[in-house]
Amino acid sequence: MQFSTEDYQLQYENLLTQLPNFKALNQKAFIFIDPYEYKHIKASQIKNLMSKGSSEVLLWLPTQFMYRFASNGTPEALKDFITEIIPNFNEWRPGKVRNFISELKQGFQNFLGDIFFVDTFTIQRDPNTVFCLFFFTSHIKGFEKMLEAKWEIDTEYGEGWNYSGNPPGLFHEHKTNPLETKLKIFKI
């Protein structure tokens, strides 16, 4: 295992040169990116990391803050990040934060293509604070293990982790299962 607190751009360049060596040795790389600022992260870089060898990427994004700024006074760095995976950003209105996460996931999937799998793992502190881990893999087994881990943690919805230290209030938001909603739409 190798850990680094170096600047992402330096590590990105190092990884691009190291990943083919892992592949040649029949080893796999798991890359966790926890950026201080998402403005330096690009979907094309994740695609390059995935293409250079047998690697999986886990990317933490402050989706709650990104969502808040995406709908009001979008900074250029966020606009650049989103536009790479969602080209029609100017017409894009994701609704709630979970829709924002779902749209980013679909944008990543469209950008990366069918040879890669993309999944999300949400971290919810309260109904208004949701962050997200984005998981990228080229192997069906890695994708399966991610799904298993999500369902083991969240047996009801398979979405992620929810801090439920306080019982829901009288007017808490009622959750519906998104799979049930999709199946109802498909049935029509």
C-alpha positions in Angstrom: 0.0 0.0 0.0 1.1 3.5 -0.8 -0.3 6.6 0.7 0.3 10.2 -0.3 -0.7 13.6 0.7 1.0 15.2 -2.3 -0.9 17.4 -4.7 -3.3 15.4 -6.9 -1.8 16.6 -10.2 1.7 15.2 -9.1 0.2 11.9 -8.0 -1.9 11.7 -11.2 1.3 12.0 -13.4 3.1 9.4 -11.2 0.2 7.0 -11.4 0.0 7.2 -15.1 3.6 5.9 -15.3 3.2 3.3 -12.6 -0.1 1.7 -13.6 1.3 -0.2 -16.7 3.9 -1.9 -14.3 1.1 -3.2 -12.1 -0.7 -4.6 -15.1 2.5 -6.3 -16.3 2.9 -7.9 -12.9 -0.7 -9.0 -12.9 -1.4 -6.7 -9.9 -4.3 -4.4 -9.3 -4.4 -0.8 -8.2 -7.1 0.8 -6.0 -6.9 4.5 -6.2 -8.8 6.6 -3.6 -9.0 10.3 -4.5 -10.1 12.6 -1.7 -9.5 16.0 -3.3 -9.0 19.2 -1.3 -10.6 21.0 -4.3 -12.5 19.2 -7.0 -11.4 21.8 -9.6 -8.3 19.8 -10.4 -10.2 16.5 -11.0 -11.4 15.7 -14.5 -13.4 12.8 -15.8 -10.8 12.4 -18.5 -8.1 11.8 -15.9 -10.2 9.1 -14.3 -10.7 7.5 -17.7 -6.9 7.6 -18.2 -6.2 6.0 -14.9 -8.7 3.2 -15.7 -7.3 2.7 -19.1 -3.6 2.4 -18.1 -4.0 -0.8 -16.1 -6.0 -3.0 -13.9 -7.2 -0.3 -11.5 -10.3 0.8 -9.7 -11.0 4.4 -8.6 -12.9 5.7 -5.6 -13.6 9.4 -5.8 -15.0 11.4 -2.9 -16.9 14.5 -4.0 -18.6 17.2 -1.8 -21.8 16.8 -3.8 -23.9 18.7 -1.3 -21.8 21.9 -1.9 -21.5 21.2 -5.6 -25.2 20.8 -5.9 -25.8 24.1 -4.0 -23.5 26.0 -6.3 -24.6 24.2 -9.5 -28.1 25.8 -9.2 -27.0 29.2 -8.1 -23.9 31.2 -9.0 -21.9 28.3 -10.4 -18.1 28.9 -10.1 -16.1 28.3 -13.3 -14.3 25.3 -11.7 -17.6 23.5 -11.1 -18.9 24.4 -14.5 -15.8 23.0 -16.1 -16.0 19.8 -14.0 -19.7 19.2 -14.8 -19.6 20.2 -18.4 -17.0 17.5 -19.2 -19.5 14.8 -18.2 -22.8 16.6 -18.8 -22.3 18.7 -22.0 -25.8 20.4 -21.9 -25.0 21.9 -18.4 -26.7 25.2 -19.3 -30.1 23.5 -19.6 -29.4 21.1 -16.7 -31.6 21.5 -13.6 -31.0 18.4 -11.4 -33.8 19.1 -8.8 -32.7 17.7 -5.4 -29.2 16.6 -4.3 -30.0 12.9 -4.9 -31.0 13.8 -8.5 -27.8 15.7 -8.8 -25.8 12.6 -7.7 -27.8 10.4 -10.0 -27.1 12.8 -13.0 -23.4 12.9 -12.2 -23.3 9.1 -12.1 -25.1 8.9 -15.4 -22.8 11.6 -16.8 -19.7 9.7 -15.7 -21.1 6.4 -17.2 -21.9 8.1 -20.5 -18.4 9.7 -20.6 -16.6 6.5 -19.7 -18.6 4.2 -22.0 -19.8 0.6 -21.7 -16.5 -0.9 -20.8 -16.5 0.7 -17.3 -18.9 0.5 -14.4 -19.8 3.5 -12.3 -21.6 3.3 -8.9 -22.2 5.7 -6.0 -22.2 5.4 -2.3 -23.9 8.2 -0.4 -23.1 9.5 3.0 -26.0 11.3 4.6 -25.6 13.2 7.8 -29.1 14.6 7.7 -31.8 15.0 5.0 -30.1 18.2 3.7 -26.5 17.0 3.9 -25.5 14.3 1.4 -22.0 13.6 0.2 -21.0 10.9 -2.3 -18.3 8.4 -3.2 -18.1 7.5 -6.9 -16.7 4.1 -7.7 -15.2 3.3 -11.1 -14.1 -0.2 -12.2 -13.7 -2.1 -15.5 -14.4 -5.5 -13.9 -17.8 -6.9 -13.2 -16.6 -8.6 -10.0 -15.5 -5.2 -8.6 -18.9 -3.8 -9.4 -20.6 -6.7 -7.8 -18.5 -6.3 -4.6 -19.4 -2.6 -4.4 -23.1 -3.5 -4.7 -22.8 -6.1 -2.0 -21.1 -3.7 0.3 -23.8 -1.0 -0.2 -26.6 -3.5 0.4 -24.8 -4.8 3.5 -24.7 -1.3 5.0 -28.1 -0.1 3.7 -30.3 -3.2 3.6 -33.4 -1.1 2.7 -32.3 1.0 -0.2 -28.7 -0.1 -1.1 -27.7 3.6 -1.4 -25.1 4.2 1.3 -24.6 5.2 4.9 -27.1 7.3 6.8 -26.4 8.8 10.2 -29.5 8.0 12.1 -28.4 9.1 15.6 -31.6 11.0 16.1 -35.1 9.5 15.5 -37.0 11.1 12.7 -39.1 14.1 13.6 -42.9 14.5 13.1 -42.4 16.1 9.7 -39.5 14.0 8.4 -39.3 13.3 4.7 -40.8 10.0 3.6 -38.3 7.9 1.6 -39.5 5.9 -1.3 -37.5 3.1 -3.0 -36.2 4.5 -6.3 -36.2 1.0 -7.8 -39.9 0.7 -7.1 -40.5 4.0 -8.9 -38.5 2.9 -11.9 -40.3 -0.4 -12.1 -43.7 1.4 -12.0 -42.6 3.7 -14.9 -41.2 0.7 -16.8 -44.5 -1.1 -16.4 -46.5 1.7 -18.0 
